[in-house]
Amino acid sequence: KEDRENEEELKLVFLIEHGSTDIILTNKEKITFDTNVNLDLSLQELSTKYNLDDPKAIKGLEKAVEQKLKTRYEEILKYLKELNTDVFGYGMFYRLKNKGGHLTDKEWDGKFPNIDVTFNIDINIIRHGTTNE
């Protein structure tokens, strides 16, 4: 939409048709990771009219979903770091890249709250229902 000033938040429902995640340790000393998430989505429902026949509109929707998911992943990681709970398994990837793989749970508990993660989200809308415009 051109007029963003009066725009309400777009709500959508989608089904994940296929997804993959790749975690890469990019700096062992600073403990930084890239997490690449690729999702193929089937769009089920939109809260407002949207021209789904326009490829630019679909790309714009994909970019908006990517940004929203990136923000959400960052919020979740921040919360998990506060709890010191590594449910994404970054410690496992860190251990694999350390010579001998020696790292106790207690050592990782001390490191985990200080890791840095860059989330790269790639969304591909592969299907959608009928258009509203």
CNS distance restraints for C-alpha pairs under 8 A (distance, minus, plus):
assign (resid   3 and name CA) (resid   7 and name CA) 6.85 0.50 0.50
assign (resid  10 and name CA) (resid  46 and name CA) 7.22 0.50 0.50
assign (resid  10 and name CA) (resid  47 and name CA) 6.00 0.50 0.50
assign (resid  10 and name CA) (resid  48 and name CA) 6.79 0.50 0.50
assign (resid  11 and name CA) (resid  46 and name CA) 5.91 0.50 0.50
assign (resid  11 and name CA) (resid  47 and name CA) 5.11 0.50 0.50
assign (resid  11 and name CA) (resid  48 and name CA) 7.83 0.50 0.50
assign (resid  12 and name CA) (resid  43 and name CA) 7.53 0.50 0.50
assign (resid  12 and name CA) (resid  44 and name CA) 7.44 0.50 0.50
assign (resid  12 and name CA) (resid  45 and name CA) 5.40 0.50 0.50
assign (resid  12 and name CA) (resid  46 and name CA) 4.46 0.50 0.50
assign (resid  12 and name CA) (resid  47 and name CA) 6.13 0.50 0.50
assign (resid  13 and name CA) (resid  43 and name CA) 6.31 0.50 0.50
assign (resid  13 and name CA) (resid  44 and name CA) 5.31 0.50 0.50
assign (resid  13 and name CA) (resid  45 and name CA) 4.95 0.50 0.50
assign (resid  13 and name CA) (resid  46 and name CA) 6.60 0.50 0.50
assign (resid  14 and name CA) (resid  41 and name CA) 6.19 0.50 0.50
assign (resid  14 and name CA) (resid  42 and name CA) 5.48 0.50 0.50
assign (resid  14 and name CA) (resid  43 and name CA) 4.41 0.50 0.50
assign (resid  14 and name CA) (resid  44 and name CA) 4.98 0.50 0.50
assign (resid  14 and name CA) (resid  45 and name CA) 6.90 0.50 0.50
assign (resid  15 and name CA) (resid  41 and name CA) 5.62 0.50 0.50
assign (resid  15 and name CA) (resid  42 and name CA) 5.08 0.50 0.50
assign (resid  15 and name CA) (resid  43 and name CA) 6.49 0.50 0.50
assign (resid  15 and name CA) (resid  44 and name CA) 6.88 0.50 0.50
assign (resid  16 and name CA) (resid  39 and name CA) 6.67 0.50 0.50
assign (resid  16 and name CA) (resid  40 and name CA) 6.02 0.50 0.50
assign (resid  16 and name CA) (resid  41 and name CA) 4.69 0.50 0.50
assign (resid  16 and name CA) (resid  42 and name CA) 6.38 0.50 0.50
assign (resid  17 and name CA) (resid  39 and name CA) 7.57 0.50 0.50
assign (resid  17 and name CA) (resid  40 and name CA) 5.49 0.50 0.50
assign (resid  17 and name CA) (resid  41 and name CA) 5.50 0.50 0.50
assign (resid  17 and name CA) (resid  42 and name CA) 6.46 0.50 0.50
assign (resid  18 and name CA) (resid  39 and name CA) 5.83 0.50 0.50
assign (resid  18 and name CA) (resid  40 and name CA) 5.11 0.50 0.50
assign (resid  18 and name CA) (resid  41 and name CA) 7.24 0.50 0.50
assign (resid  19 and name CA) (resid  37 and name CA) 7.33 0.50 0.50
assign (resid  19 and name CA) (resid  38 and name CA) 5.52 0.50 0.50
assign (resid  19 and name CA) (resid  39 and name CA) 4.39 0.50 0.50
assign (resid  19 and name CA) (resid  40 and name CA) 6.27 0.50 0.50
assign (resid  20 and name CA) (resid  37 and name CA) 5.87 0.50 0.50
assign (resid  20 and name CA) (resid  38 and name CA) 5.27 0.50 0.50
assign (resid  20 and name CA) (resid  39 and name CA) 6.65 0.50 0.50
assign (resid  21 and name CA) (resid  35 and name CA) 6.93 0.50 0.50
assign (resid  21 and name CA) (resid  36 and name CA) 5.51 0.50 0.50
assign (resid  21 and name CA) (resid  37 and name CA) 4.53 0.50 0.50
assign (resid  21 and name CA) (resid  38 and name CA) 6.40 0.50 0.50
assign (resid  22 and name CA) (resid  35 and name CA) 5.75 0.50 0.50
assign (resid  22 and name CA) (resid  36 and name CA) 5.07 0.50 0.50
assign (resid  22 and name CA) (resid  37 and name CA) 6.64 0.50 0.50
assign (resid  23 and name CA) (resid  33 and name CA) 6.72 0.50 0.50
assign (resid  23 and name CA) (resid  34 and name CA) 5.82 0.50 0.50
assign (resid  23 and name CA) (resid  35 and name CA) 4.51 0.50 0.50
assign (resid  23 and name CA) (resid  36 and name CA) 6.38 0.50 0.50
assign (resid  23 and name CA) (resid  90 and name CA) 7.79 0.50 0.50
assign (resid  23 and name CA) (resid  93 and name CA) 7.52 0.50 0.50
assign (resid  24 and name CA) (resid  33 and name CA) 5.42 0.50 0.50
assign (resid  24 and name CA) (resid  34 and name CA) 5.18 0.50 0.50
assign (resid  24 and name CA) (resid  35 and name CA) 6.42 0.50 0.50
assign (resid  24 and name CA) (resid  93 and name CA) 7.53 0.50 0.50
assign (resid  25 and name CA) (resid  31 and name CA) 7.13 0.50 0.50
assign (resid  25 and name CA) (resid  32 and name CA) 6.01 0.50 0.50
assign (resid  25 and name CA) (resid  33 and name CA) 4.45 0.50 0.50
assign (resid  25 and name CA) (resid  34 and name CA) 6.57 0.50 0.50
assign (resid  25 and name CA) (resid  93 and name CA) 6.89 0.50 0.50
assign (resid  25 and name CA) (resid  94 and name CA) 6.71 0.50 0.50
assign (resid  25 and name CA) (resid  97 and name CA) 7.73 0.50 0.50
assign (resid  26 and name CA) (resid  31 and name CA) 7.56 0.50 0.50
assign (resid  26 and name CA) (resid  32 and name CA) 5.55 0.50 0.50
assign (resid  26 and name CA) (resid  33 and name CA) 5.21 0.50 0.50
assign (resid  26 and name CA) (resid  34 and name CA) 6.59 0.50 0.50
assign (resid  27 and name CA) (resid  31 and name CA) 5.44 0.50 0.50
assign (resid  27 and name CA) (resid  32 and name CA) 5.12 0.50 0.50
assign (resid  27 and name CA) (resid  33 and name CA) 7.07 0.50 0.50
assign (resid  28 and name CA) (resid  32 and name CA) 6.85 0.50 0.50
assign (resid  28 and name CA) (resid  94 and name CA) 7.42 0.50 0.50
assign (resid  28 and name CA) (resid  97 and name CA) 7.70 0.50 0.50
assign (resid  30 and name CA) (resid 115 and name CA) 7.39 0.50 0.50
assign (resid  30 and name CA) (resid 116 and name CA) 7.94 0.50 0.50
assign (resid  31 and name CA) (resid  94 and name CA) 7.75 0.50 0.50
assign (resid  31 and name CA) (resid 114 and name CA) 7.86 0.50 0.50
assign (resid  31 and name CA) (resid 115 and name CA) 5.28 0.50 0.50
assign (resid  31 and name CA) (resid 116 and name CA) 6.52 0.50 0.50
assign (resid  32 and name CA) (resid 115 and name CA) 5.82 0.50 0.50
assign (resid  32 and name CA) (resid 116 and name CA) 4.64 0.50 0.50
assign (resid  32 and name CA) (resid 117 and name CA) 5.66 0.50 0.50
assign (resid  32 and name CA) (resid 118 and name CA) 7.90 0.50 0.50
assign (resid  33 and name CA) (resid 115 and name CA) 7.80 0.50 0.50
assign (resid  33 and name CA) (resid 116 and name CA) 6.31 0.50 0.50
assign (resid  33 and name CA) (resid 117 and name CA) 4.73 0.50 0.50
assign (resid  33 and name CA) (resid 118 and name CA) 6.31 0.50 0.50
assign (resid  34 and name CA) (resid 117 and name CA) 5.72 0.50 0.50
assign (resid  34 and name CA) (resid 118 and name CA) 4.86 0.50 0.50
assign (resid  34 and name CA) (resid 119 and name CA) 6.05 0.50 0.50
assign (resid  34 and name CA) (resid 120 and name CA) 7.21 0.50 0.50
assign (resid  35 and name CA) (resid 117 and name CA) 6.88 0.50 0.50
assign (resid  35 and name CA) (resid 118 and name CA) 6.13 0.50 0.50
assign (resid  35 and name CA) (resid 119 and name CA) 4.90 0.50 0.50
assign (resid  35 and name CA) (resid 120 and name CA) 6.07 0.50 0.50
assign (resid  36 and name CA) (resid 119 and name CA) 6.09 0.50 0.50
assign (resid  36 and name CA) (resid 120 and name CA) 4.75 0.50 0.50
assign (resid  36 and name CA) (resid 121 and name CA) 6.00 0.50 0.50
assign (resid  36 and name CA) (resid 122 and name CA) 7.76 0.50 0.50
assign (resid  37 and name CA) (resid 119 and name CA) 7.50 0.50 0.50
assign (resid  37 and name CA) (resid 120 and name CA) 6.16 0.50 0.50
assign (resid  37 and name CA) (resid 121 and name CA) 4.85 0.50 0.50
assign (resid  37 and name CA) (resid 122 and name CA) 6.16 0.50 0.50
assign (resid  38 and name CA) (resid 121 and name CA) 6.08 0.50 0.50
assign (resid  38 and name CA) (resid 122 and name CA) 4.77 0.50 0.50
assign (resid  38 and name CA) (resid 123 and name CA) 6.06 0.50 0.50
assign (resid  38 and name CA) (resid 124 and name CA) 7.94 0.50 0.50
assign (resid  39 and name CA) (resid 121 and name CA) 7.98 0.50 0.50
assign (resid  39 and name CA) (resid 122 and name CA) 6.33 0.50 0.50
assign (resid  39 and name CA) (resid 123 and name CA) 5.05 0.50 0.50
assign (resid  39 and name CA) (resid 124 and name CA) 6.23 0.50 0.50
assign (resid  40 and name CA) (resid 123 and name CA) 6.11 0.50 0.50
assign (resid  40 and name CA) (resid 124 and name CA) 4.81 0.50 0.50
assign (resid  40 and name CA) (resid 125 and name CA) 5.83 0.50 0.50
assign (resid  40 and name CA) (resid 126 and name CA) 6.17 0.50 0.50
assign (resid  41 and name CA) (resid 123 and name CA) 7.18 0.50 0.50
assign (resid  41 and name CA) (resid 124 and name CA) 6.09 0.50 0.50
assign (resid  41 and name CA) (resid 125 and name CA) 4.75 0.50 0.50
assign (resid  41 and name CA) (resid 126 and name CA) 5.85 0.50 0.50
assign (resid  41 and name CA) (resid 127 and name CA) 6.98 0.50 0.50
assign (resid  42 and name CA) (resid 125 and name CA) 5.92 0.50 0.50
assign (resid  42 and name CA) (resid 126 and name CA) 5.79 0.50 0.50
assign (resid  42 and name CA) (resid 127 and name CA) 4.62 0.50 0.50
assign (resid  42 and name CA) (resid 128 and name CA) 5.74 0.50 0.50
assign (resid  43 and name CA) (resid 125 and name CA) 6.79 0.50 0.50
assign (resid  43 and name CA) (resid 127 and name CA) 6.08 0.50 0.50
assign (resid  43 and name CA) (resid 128 and name CA) 4.64 0.50 0.50
assign (resid  43 and name CA) (resid 129 and name CA) 6.91 0.50 0.50
assign (resid  44 and name CA) (resid 128 and name CA) 6.31 0.50 0.50
assign (resid  44 and name CA) (resid 129 and name CA) 6.41 0.50 0.50
assign (resid  45 and name CA) (resid 129 and name CA) 7.72 0.50 0.50
assign (resid  46 and name CA) (resid  50 and name CA) 7.72 0.50 0.50
assign (resid  49 and name CA) (resid 131 and name CA) 7.88 0.50 0.50
assign (resid  49 and name CA) (resid 132 and name CA) 5.21 0.50 0.50
assign (resid  49 and name CA) (resid 133 and name CA) 6.37 0.50 0.50
assign (resid  50 and name CA) (resid  57 and name CA) 7.78 0.50 0.50
assign (resid  50 and name CA) (resid 131 and name CA) 7.04 0.50 0.50
assign (resid  50 and name CA) (resid 132 and name CA) 6.11 0.50 0.50
assign (resid  50 and name CA) (resid 133 and name CA) 6.40 0.50 0.50
assign (resid  51 and name CA) (resid  57 and name CA) 6.50 0.50 0.50
assign (resid  51 and name CA) (resid 131 and name CA) 6.26 0.50 0.50
assign (resid  51 and name CA) (resid 132 and name CA) 6.60 0.50 0.50
assign (resid  51 and name CA) (resid 133 and name CA) 5.40 0.50 0.50
assign (resid  52 and name CA) (resid  57 and name CA) 6.38 0.50 0.50
assign (resid  52 and name CA) (resid  58 and name CA) 6.09 0.50 0.50
assign (resid  52 and name CA) (resid 128 and name CA) 7.77 0.50 0.50
assign (resid  52 and name CA) (resid 131 and name CA) 5.61 0.50 0.50
assign (resid  52 and name CA) (resid 132 and name CA) 7.86 0.50 0.50
assign (resid  52 and name CA) (resid 133 and name CA) 7.96 0.50 0.50
assign (resid  53 and name CA) (resid  57 and name CA) 7.79 0.50 0.50
assign (resid  53 and name CA) (resid  58 and name CA) 7.94 0.50 0.50
assign (resid  53 and name CA) (resid 131 and name CA) 7.06 0.50 0.50
assign (resid  54 and name CA) (resid  58 and name CA) 6.54 0.50 0.50
assign (resid  55 and name CA) (resid  59 and name CA) 6.21 0.50 0.50
assign (resid  56 and name CA) (resid  60 and name CA) 6.09 0.50 0.50
assign (resid  57 and name CA) (resid  61 and name CA) 6.16 0.50 0.50
assign (resid  58 and name CA) (resid  62 and name CA) 6.16 0.50 0.50
assign (resid  58 and name CA) (resid 125 and name CA) 7.36 0.50 0.50
assign (resid  59 and name CA) (resid  63 and name CA) 6.18 0.50 0.50
assign (resid  60 and name CA) (resid  64 and name CA) 6.19 0.50 0.50
assign (resid  61 and name CA) (resid  65 and name CA) 6.21 0.50 0.50
assign (resid  62 and name CA) (resid  66 and name CA) 6.11 0.50 0.50
assign (resid  62 and name CA) (resid 123 and name CA) 5.55 0.50 0.50
assign (resid  62 and name CA) (resid 124 and name CA) 6.45 0.50 0.50
assign (resid  62 and name CA) (resid 125 and name CA) 6.77 0.50 0.50
assign (resid  63 and name CA) (resid  67 and name CA) 6.23 0.50 0.50
assign (resid  63 and name CA) (resid 123 and name CA) 7.38 0.50 0.50
assign (resid  64 and name CA) (resid  68 and name CA) 6.22 0.50 0.50
assign (resid  65 and name CA) (resid  69 and name CA) 6.05 0.50 0.50
assign (resid  65 and name CA) (resid 123 and name CA) 7.22 0.50 0.50
assign (resid  66 and name CA) (resid  70 and name CA) 6.05 0.50 0.50
assign (resid  66 and name CA) (resid 121 and name CA) 5.43 0.50 0.50
assign (resid  66 and name CA) (resid 122 and name CA) 6.28 0.50 0.50
assign (resid  66 and name CA) (resid 123 and name CA) 6.05 0.50 0.50
assign (resid  67 and name CA) (resid  71 and name CA) 6.19 0.50 0.50
assign (resid  67 and name CA) (resid 121 and name CA) 7.72 0.50 0.50
assign (resid  68 and name CA) (resid  72 and name CA) 6.19 0.50 0.50
assign (resid  69 and name CA) (resid  73 and name CA) 6.05 0.50 0.50
assign (resid  69 and name CA) (resid 121 and name CA) 7.30 0.50 0.50
assign (resid  70 and name CA) (resid  74 and name CA) 6.23 0.50 0.50
assign (resid  70 and name CA) (resid 119 and name CA) 6.06 0.50 0.50
assign (resid  70 and name CA) (resid 120 and name CA) 7.13 0.50 0.50
assign (resid  70 and name CA) (resid 121 and name CA) 6.36 0.50 0.50
assign (resid  71 and name CA) (resid  75 and name CA) 6.25 0.50 0.50
assign (resid  72 and name CA) (resid  76 and name CA) 6.18 0.50 0.50
assign (resid  73 and name CA) (resid  77 and name CA) 6.12 0.50 0.50
assign (resid  73 and name CA) (resid 119 and name CA) 7.36 0.50 0.50
assign (resid  74 and name CA) (resid  78 and name CA) 6.17 0.50 0.50
assign (resid  74 and name CA) (resid 119 and name CA) 7.56 0.50 0.50
assign (resid  75 and name CA) (resid  79 and name CA) 6.30 0.50 0.50
assign (resid  76 and name CA) (resid  80 and name CA) 6.15 0.50 0.50
assign (resid  77 and name CA) (resid  81 and name CA) 6.04 0.50 0.50
assign (resid  78 and name CA) (resid  82 and name CA) 6.39 0.50 0.50
assign (resid  79 and name CA) (resid  83 and name CA) 6.43 0.50 0.50
assign (resid  80 and name CA) (resid  84 and name CA) 5.78 0.50 0.50
assign (resid  80 and name CA) (resid  85 and name CA) 5.23 0.50 0.50
assign (resid  80 and name CA) (resid  86 and name CA) 6.71 0.50 0.50
assign (resid  80 and name CA) (resid  87 and name CA) 7.77 0.50 0.50
assign (resid  81 and name CA) (resid  85 and name CA) 6.27 0.50 0.50
assign (resid  81 and name CA) (resid  86 and name CA) 7.47 0.50 0.50
assign (resid  81 and name CA) (resid 112 and name CA) 6.76 0.50 0.50
assign (resid  81 and name CA) (resid 113 and name CA) 4.70 0.50 0.50
assign (resid  81 and name CA) (resid 114 and name CA) 7.93 0.50 0.50
assign (resid  82 and name CA) (resid 113 and name CA) 6.93 0.50 0.50
assign (resid  84 and name CA) (resid 109 and name CA) 6.55 0.50 0.50
assign (resid  84 and name CA) (resid 112 and name CA) 6.73 0.50 0.50
assign (resid  84 and name CA) (resid 113 and name CA) 6.16 0.50 0.50
assign (resid  86 and name CA) (resid  90 and name CA) 6.62 0.50 0.50
assign (resid  86 and name CA) (resid  91 and name CA) 7.15 0.50 0.50
assign (resid  86 and name CA) (resid 112 and name CA) 7.23 0.50 0.50
assign (resid  89 and name CA) (resid  93 and name CA) 6.98 0.50 0.50
assign (resid  90 and name CA) (resid  94 and name CA) 6.18 0.50 0.50
assign (resid  91 and name CA) (resid  95 and name CA) 6.05 0.50 0.50
assign (resid  91 and name CA) (resid 108 and name CA) 6.50 0.50 0.50
assign (resid  91 and name CA) (resid 112 and name CA) 7.50 0.50 0.50
assign (resid  92 and name CA) (resid  96 and name CA) 6.28 0.50 0.50
assign (resid  93 and name CA) (resid  97 and name CA) 6.58 0.50 0.50
assign (resid  94 and name CA) (resid  98 and name CA) 6.53 0.50 0.50
assign (resid  95 and name CA) (resid 101 and name CA) 4.67 0.50 0.50
assign (resid  95 and name CA) (resid 102 and name CA) 6.65 0.50 0.50
assign (resid  95 and name CA) (resid 103 and name CA) 6.36 0.50 0.50
assign (resid  96 and name CA) (resid 101 and name CA) 5.55 0.50 0.50
assign (resid  97 and name CA) (resid 101 and name CA) 6.97 0.50 0.50
assign (resid  98 and name CA) (resid 102 and name CA) 7.12 0.50 0.50
assign (resid 103 and name CA) (resid 107 and name CA) 6.16 0.50 0.50
assign (resid 103 and name CA) (resid 108 and name CA) 6.69 0.50 0.50
assign (resid 104 and name CA) (resid 108 and name CA) 6.33 0.50 0.50
assign (resid 105 and name CA) (resid 109 and name CA) 6.03 0.50 0.50
assign (resid 106 and name CA) (resid 110 and name CA) 6.50 0.50 0.50
assign (resid 107 and name CA) (resid 111 and name CA) 6.56 0.50 0.50
assign (resid 108 and name CA) (resid 112 and name CA) 5.75 0.50 0.50
assign (resid 109 and name CA) (resid 113 and name CA) 7.46 0.50 0.50
assign (resid 111 and name CA) (resid 115 and name CA) 6.74 0.50 0.50
